[in-house]
Amino acid sequence: MPKIVFILLLLLSTSLYGQTDSAQKGWAVTLTSSLIPLGSSAIGIQPGAEYKFNDRLNLLSEITFRASPKNSGLLFDRHYMRLKSELRYNFFKKRKKVFHEYAGLQVAWASRRFVDSNGHYYENQKSDSAVFFDKAKLKSPITTFAVQFGSIIADGRFGVDVFMGFGVRFVHTSFSEVTNPRKGPRIFRAFYFPAAYNYAGNVTQFHFNAGIRFMWHFYDFQHPRRR
């Protein structure tokens, strides 16, 4: 499903590109740091590329890699990769300024797998018991749909993108090679919130993101303005 959405975004952008006249178009590269859902101390690096079709439309695509150690705490052999695509609509400014705002539709898919030791999981979100284990392998891919808002701050080819977004996240977790499984009471303690991968099967969650993205344009970048 995520691959189909990526293709549709690309086709839509190509169609719009062919239908509109552009005063400015070209490529830019981007770089962002990212917190990734792999337990504690999980940091990722996120390079990307953006193509500006015209003054109104941009398409941004990024890939995220794990940049933190493979093992951390009770999690081992951590693997993570995320593909992200975002179609943006730029808002025009009446006066010449060093920034402009945009809104966008973002789709992301992440491959996530690791080994959990001395862990547990719930068979469903309403279960009153948990399955505890000594060790297990987890596969827990994530699909995300979000509406994004941001501002591009630039005066020349270098730019900074300040952004935030919200939407919905779909997580599907499966467990294999579970060592010494045994059932016990559900964990209740203050300020304890199970991770999505602590639930077997499908979980739907609210999604929020925010950050700063650095950009370098391979053309003489100008903010969109009404003419």
N, C-alpha and C positions, 0 to 999 in steps of 0.2 A: 504493500500500500504506500509507504513513504516514497519508493522509487517512482510510482505513478504520479504522485503529487509533484515531485521534483521536475519530471518531464513536462507536466502541464504548466508549471510556472515558467519553464524555459520557453515552451511554445507560445504562451501568452505574451511573454516579453518580446519574443521575435516578431509576433504579429503586430504588436503595438509599435515596435520599432519601424516596421515597414509602412505603417499608416501615418506616422507623424514626421514632421520636419524638425530637425534638431539643430540648434545653434551650437551645441557642444556635445561631444561624445568621446569616449576613450576608456582606458583601463586604469585601475588603481590596485595596489596591494595593501593588505591590512594585517595587523598583528594585535592579538588580545590574549591576556592571561585569563584563566578560567578555573573556578572551583568545580570539581567533578565528583559525582556521587559514588565514591569508592571507599567509604569509611573516613577516618580522620587523616589529615595531612595529604589529601589528594588534590593535586594541582595539575592543571593542564596548560598546554600552549596551543594557541589557535591561530594559525596563519590563514589567510584567505585572499580572494581576488574579487574585485567589483568591476562591472562594466556599466558605464553610463550610456543608455540608449538615446536619451534626449534630456531636455531640461526638467522633465517631469519624472522619468522612470530610470531606476537603477536596479540591477540584479547583483546581489552579494552571495557568494558561496564560500564556506569555510570548512576546515577539517580540524578536529581537536585530537591531540595526542596526550597521553599521560606523561607528565614531566617529573612526578614524584617517585620515590622508591617503589619497587615492585612489591615489597613486603612491608606491612605496617600494622603493629598491634597483633590482633588475632586474624587478620586477613593476609593471605599469601597469594603469590602468582597472579597479581592483579593485571588485567588487560582491559583497555578501554580505547574506543575510537568513535568519534561522533562526526556525522556529516550534516551540514546545515545549509539551508538556502533561504534567502529572504528577498522578496520583491518589494521595492520601495517606491513611494509616491512623494515627490518633493513639493513643498509649499513655496510659492513665489513670495518675494519681498518687494515692497514698493520702493524702498530706498536701498542704496548700496550699504551692506553691512558685512561683517566678517563671520556671520553664521546664518544658517537657515534650518528650519525644522522639516521633519519628514514623518510619515507613518508607513508601516509595512506589515506584510503578512509573512511569518516565518514558519518553516517546517524543518524539523530535525529528527534524525534517527541515530541512536547510539548503540553500539555493540559493547556489552559489559559482561565479563566473566572473572571469577576468582575462586579461591579456596577459603572457606570459613572454618575456623577451629573453635571448639568449645562454644558453639553457637546454638541457635534455635530458630524455629519458624512456626508460623501459624497456618493451619490448613485453609482457613478463610478468615475474613476480617471480623466475623462475629463469634469465632471460636473462643470458648472459655478455658481451653487448654493449649499447650504448646508442645512441639516435638523438639526435644533437646538432642544434641549429637556431639560426638567428639570431633568429627571432621566431615565436610561435605563440599562438593563442587557445585557452584551456582552459575547459571546463565540467566541474565536479567536484562534483555534489551529494552530500550526506552524510545518511544515515539512521542514527539511534542509538536503541538500546534499553538502558535502565539501571535498576538497582535503587538507590534512594536512601535515605540515612539522615541524620537531622538532629535539631537541637534548636531549638525556638522559645523565645527569651528575651524576655519581655515583662512589663511591670507597668503596664497601662493600654493605650492604643490604639496606641502605637508599639512595634514589636517588631523583633528581629534574628533571622534564620534562619541558623544555622551548619550547613552541609550538606556531604556528600560522597556519591559514588556510583561504581559501576563497572558495566560491561556490554560491549556489542559495538557496533562502528561499521562500517557498510557504505559504501564510497566507490566511485563510478563516474566515471571520468575519460575525457573524449574530447578529441582535439586537432583543430584545424582551421586553415586558412590558414597552414600550416607553411612558413616561408621557409628555403630552403637546407638541407634535411635531409641529414644524412650520418651513416653509422654509424661507431662507434669503440668501443674497449674499455670495459668496465664500470669505473666509478670506484671505486677502492679507496684509502681513506685513513683515518687514525685519527680516530675520533669523528665520522665521516660517516654519517648515517642518512638515506636518501632519504625525502622526504615522500610521503604517500599519492598525491598528484597527480603524482608522478614516474613512476607506473605507469599505462600505458594499460589501460582496462577496469576490472574489478571487483577491489577489495581489501577484505579483512576484517581489522579490527584490534581489539585490546583498547581499551576506552574507560574513562577515569577522569576525574572532575570533582570539584571542591571549591571552596567559596567562602563568601561572606557576602552575605545578601540583607536589605535593609531593607524594613520593612512598616509600613503604616498601616491600621488597622482602622476601618471606618465603623460600628462597634457597640462596646459595652462588652465588650471581649475578656476571657475568663476561660480559664484552663488547664483541660483536662478532668480531672475527679476522680471517683473512685468515690463513690457516694452510699450 
